[in-house]
Amino acid sequence: MTERLSSLPQLPARQFPPEIDAQWRSQIYRDFREGCPDGLSNSRSPEYQMYLGAIARANEARNQLLKENQFLTTEEAVKELGGGEYASSITLAAVRRGSVLAVPDHGYHLYPTFQFDSNRVSPLVGLLHDVQMQRLDGEKPDPWDLLTFFSVRRKLLGGVALKDCLWKEKFAEAPQYIIENALV
């Protein structure tokens, strides 16, 4: 699979903007406003400084995830899934259902390559999405959180990341690991 994926066109990290997009920044701002309605009006307040720190941490996390993973564009993901007349619509429906992982960034969807193999998507992607939805009482999980869950190296999996276990028969315990350890 590694050879096949290396032959796919990749989005190099240098093409990614250096900071989180406005939608992500607005979400952090809303979260802080709910917790401290007066605190963000003064740029010297501790709450405002915490807000700036949250933005900085989000930038670091995003950039690390972009560096550690390879991504396809929507068009490339559609081709990877077999193309065809209705493939784009089917792919977008799969993203909405959670059976394909796509992270939004600056108006685009980025599809991590680890989920694809031979014109299909690992069923573990949809499993993690469904487990997270149950834990969030029916709310859609954040795609960046799902990407993080797949990307972090796990002691219980022998020091590898879950994304490295999606297509290996020897990691039959990966589905159970997702069910038991999916984080909200």
Secondary structure, DSSP 8 states (H G I E B T S, - for coil): -HHHHHHS----GGGS-SS--HHHHHHHHHHHHHH-TTGGGSTTSHHHHHHHHHHHHHHHHHHHHHHHS-EE-HHHHHHHTT--TTHHHHHHHHHHHTSS--EEETTEEEEEGGGEETTEE-HHHHHHHHHHHHHTTT----HHHHHHHHHSEEGGGTTEEGGGTTT-TT-TTHHHHHHHH---
